[in-house]
Amino acid sequence: MDSSNLHSLFSIWVKFFFLFTPFFALTMFLSLTQSHTPSQRRSVALRASLSVALLCLFLFFFGNIVFKIFGITLDAFRVGAGVLLFLSAIKLVQTDPAVSSSDSDSDIAVVPLAIPVVVGPATIGALLVLGGEIPSTQQRAMSCIALILAVISLMVIFLLSSAIERAIGKRGIEILSKITGLVLAALAAQLILTGIQHFFTEIH
């Protein structure tokens, strides 16, 4: 793999990684598993990561089919997904995550941890757009690898959640969540501007 492909892989990985709002997800993970044993936390982390991977791969590869079924243009979905993503970014920047504890016997790996904490409406929309705008097989394969790497990165954060909390504290995690919100706001603006630009280009 040459340097340009590595750069593209890294760029796509960063997009997916921040779409998952990893530090907000970490805050939720710590709260929802505060009564869990270390082995139970590992189990939740693995099952949540697997759920995120399967859902994201499905959305990424079948986005075009969704567009065709509902007659939605990619540019219209860009704008819609961008708005949702921007609203999510505002929540991350302006407010502290609303967390609640969970009984250790309840299965929180899929709901609410995987859906909607990691893969919420904004993330779903962005995944559909990213999957729909990549035409070539090589690019889609590279994006798939980047997506899997992003999920693995999220899983590592979950597995190391206790150590991260001890190292930087809850305040440090909140600060990282707000930084994530700023990155998401930039991604949202790019989606909206691209959709509007392509729309007016097609008109002219």
C-alpha positions as CSV (number, residue, x, y, z in Angstrom):
1,M,0.0,0.0,0.0
2,D,1.6,3.3,-1.1
3,S,1.6,6.5,0.9
4,S,-1.4,8.0,-0.8
5,N,-3.5,5.0,0.0
6,L,-2.3,5.1,3.6
7,H,-3.2,8.7,3.8
8,S,-6.7,8.0,2.4
9,L,-7.1,5.1,4.9
10,F,-6.1,7.3,7.8
11,S,-8.4,10.1,6.7
12,I,-11.5,7.7,6.4
13,W,-10.6,6.1,9.7
14,V,-10.6,9.5,11.4
15,K,-14.0,10.3,10.0
16,F,-15.5,7.0,11.2
17,F,-13.8,7.2,14.6
18,F,-15.2,10.7,15.4
19,L,-18.6,9.7,14.0
20,F,-18.8,7.2,16.8
21,T,-18.4,10.0,19.3
22,P,-15.9,7.7,21.2
23,F,-15.5,9.8,24.4
24,F,-19.2,10.4,24.8
25,A,-19.6,6.7,24.3
26,L,-16.9,6.0,26.9
27,T,-18.8,8.2,29.4
28,M,-22.0,6.2,28.8
29,F,-20.1,2.9,29.0
30,L,-18.6,3.8,32.4
31,S,-22.0,4.8,33.7
32,L,-24.0,1.9,32.4
33,T,-21.4,-0.7,33.6
34,Q,-20.5,0.9,36.9
35,S,-21.9,-2.1,38.8
36,H,-20.4,-4.7,36.5
37,T,-17.4,-6.8,37.2
38,P,-14.3,-6.5,35.0
39,S,-15.2,-9.7,33.1
40,Q,-18.8,-8.4,32.6
41,R,-17.4,-5.1,31.3
42,R,-15.2,-6.9,28.8
43,S,-18.2,-8.9,27.6
44,V,-20.3,-5.8,27.2
45,A,-17.4,-4.1,25.3
46,L,-17.0,-7.0,22.9
47,R,-20.7,-7.5,22.2
48,A,-21.3,-3.7,21.8
49,S,-18.4,-3.5,19.3
50,L,-19.6,-6.4,17.3
51,S,-23.1,-4.9,17.1
52,V,-21.7,-1.6,16.0
53,A,-19.6,-3.3,13.3
54,L,-22.4,-5.3,11.9
55,L,-24.9,-2.4,11.8
56,C,-22.4,0.0,10.3
57,L,-21.2,-2.4,7.6
58,F,-24.9,-3.0,6.6
59,L,-25.6,0.7,6.4
60,F,-22.4,1.4,4.5
61,F,-22.9,-1.2,1.8
62,F,-26.7,-0.9,1.3
63,G,-27.0,2.9,1.4
64,N,-27.5,3.1,-2.4
65,I,-30.4,0.6,-2.2
66,V,-32.1,2.8,0.5
67,F,-31.8,5.8,-1.8
68,K,-33.3,4.0,-4.7
69,I,-36.2,2.5,-2.7
70,F,-37.3,5.9,-1.3
71,G,-36.3,8.0,-4.4
72,I,-33.9,10.1,-2.3
73,T,-31.0,11.9,-4.0
74,L,-27.6,11.6,-2.4
75,D,-27.3,15.4,-2.1
76,A,-30.6,15.6,-0.2
77,F,-29.4,13.0,2.2
78,R,-26.1,14.8,2.6
79,V,-28.0,17.9,3.8
80,G,-30.3,16.0,6.1
81,A,-27.6,13.9,7.6
82,G,-25.4,17.0,8.0
83,V,-28.2,18.8,10.0
84,L,-28.6,15.8,12.3
85,L,-24.9,15.5,12.8
86,F,-24.7,19.2,13.5
87,L,-27.4,18.9,16.2
88,S,-25.5,16.0,17.8
89,A,-22.3,18.1,17.8
90,I,-24.1,20.9,19.5
91,K,-25.3,18.6,22.3
92,L,-21.8,17.3,22.8
93,V,-20.3,20.8,23.0
94,Q,-22.9,22.5,25.1
95,T,-24.1,19.9,27.6
96,D,-22.7,17.1,29.7
97,P,-23.7,13.6,28.7
98,A,-26.9,12.4,30.5
99,V,-26.0,9.1,32.0
100,S,-27.8,6.6,34.1
101,S,-26.8,3.5,35.8
102,S,-27.9,0.1,34.7
103,D,-28.6,-3.2,36.4
104,S,-25.7,-5.6,35.8
105,D,-28.2,-8.3,34.7
106,S,-29.7,-6.2,31.8
107,D,-28.2,-6.5,28.4
108,I,-27.1,-3.0,27.5
109,A,-24.5,-3.9,24.9
110,V,-26.9,-3.5,21.9
111,V,-29.4,-1.1,23.4
112,P,-28.7,1.6,24.4
113,L,-24.9,1.3,24.0
114,A,-24.5,0.3,20.4
115,I,-27.8,1.9,19.4
116,P,-28.3,4.9,19.8
117,V,-25.3,5.9,21.9
118,V,-22.6,5.0,19.2
119,V,-24.8,4.5,16.1
120,G,-27.5,7.2,16.4
121,P,-29.6,8.9,13.7
122,A,-26.8,11.3,12.8
123,T,-24.3,8.5,12.5
124,I,-26.7,6.3,10.4
125,G,-27.3,9.2,8.0
126,A,-23.6,9.9,7.6
127,L,-22.8,6.2,7.0
128,L,-25.5,6.1,4.3
129,V,-24.0,9.1,2.6
130,L,-20.4,7.9,2.8
131,G,-21.4,4.5,1.5
132,G,-23.4,6.1,-1.3
133,E,-20.8,8.5,-2.6
134,I,-17.9,6.0,-3.0
135,P,-18.2,4.4,-6.4
136,S,-15.1,2.2,-7.0
137,T,-14.6,-1.2,-5.5
138,Q,-11.1,-0.3,-4.3
139,Q,-12.3,2.7,-2.4
140,R,-15.1,0.8,-0.9
141,A,-12.8,-1.9,0.3
142,M,-10.5,0.7,1.8
143,S,-13.4,2.3,3.5
144,C,-14.5,-1.0,4.9
145,I,-11.1,-1.6,6.4
146,A,-11.1,1.9,7.9
147,L,-14.6,1.3,9.3
148,I,-13.4,-2.0,11.0
149,L,-10.3,-0.3,12.3
150,A,-12.5,2.5,13.8
151,V,-14.7,-0.1,15.5
152,I,-11.6,-1.9,16.9
153,S,-10.4,1.5,18.2
154,L,-13.7,2.0,19.9
155,M,-13.5,-1.5,21.4
156,V,-10.0,-0.8,22.8
157,I,-11.3,2.4,24.4
158,F,-14.2,0.4,26.1
159,L,-11.8,-2.3,27.2
160,L,-9.4,0.3,28.7
161,S,-12.3,2.4,30.1
162,S,-11.3,1.9,33.8
163,A,-7.6,2.8,33.1
164,I,-8.6,5.8,31.0
165,E,-10.9,7.1,33.8
166,R,-8.2,6.8,36.3
167,A,-5.7,8.5,34.1
168,I,-7.6,11.6,33.0
169,G,-10.7,11.6,35.2
170,K,-14.3,12.3,34.4
171,R,-13.6,15.9,33.6
172,G,-10.9,14.9,31.1
173,I,-13.4,12.6,29.4
174,E,-16.0,15.4,29.2
175,I,-13.4,17.7,27.6
176,L,-12.5,15.1,25.0
177,S,-16.3,14.7,24.3
178,K,-16.6,18.4,23.6
179,I,-13.6,18.3,21.3
180,T,-15.3,15.4,19.5
181,G,-18.3,17.7,19.1
182,L,-16.3,20.3,17.4
183,V,-14.9,17.8,14.9
184,L,-18.4,16.5,14.3
185,A,-19.6,20.1,13.6
186,A,-16.9,20.5,11.0
187,L,-17.9,17.1,9.4
188,A,-21.6,18.2,9.4
189,A,-20.8,21.5,7.8
190,Q,-18.8,19.7,5.1
191,L,-21.7,17.4,4.3
192,I,-24.2,20.2,4.1
193,L,-22.0,22.4,1.9
194,T,-21.2,19.6,-0.4
195,G,-24.9,18.7,-0.8
196,I,-25.9,22.3,-1.5
197,Q,-22.9,22.8,-3.9
198,H,-23.8,19.7,-5.9
199,F,-27.5,20.6,-6.0
200,F,-26.8,24.1,-7.6
201,T,-24.2,22.6,-9.9
202,E,-26.9,20.2,-11.3
203,I,-29.3,23.0,-11.8
204,H,-26.9,25.0,-13.8
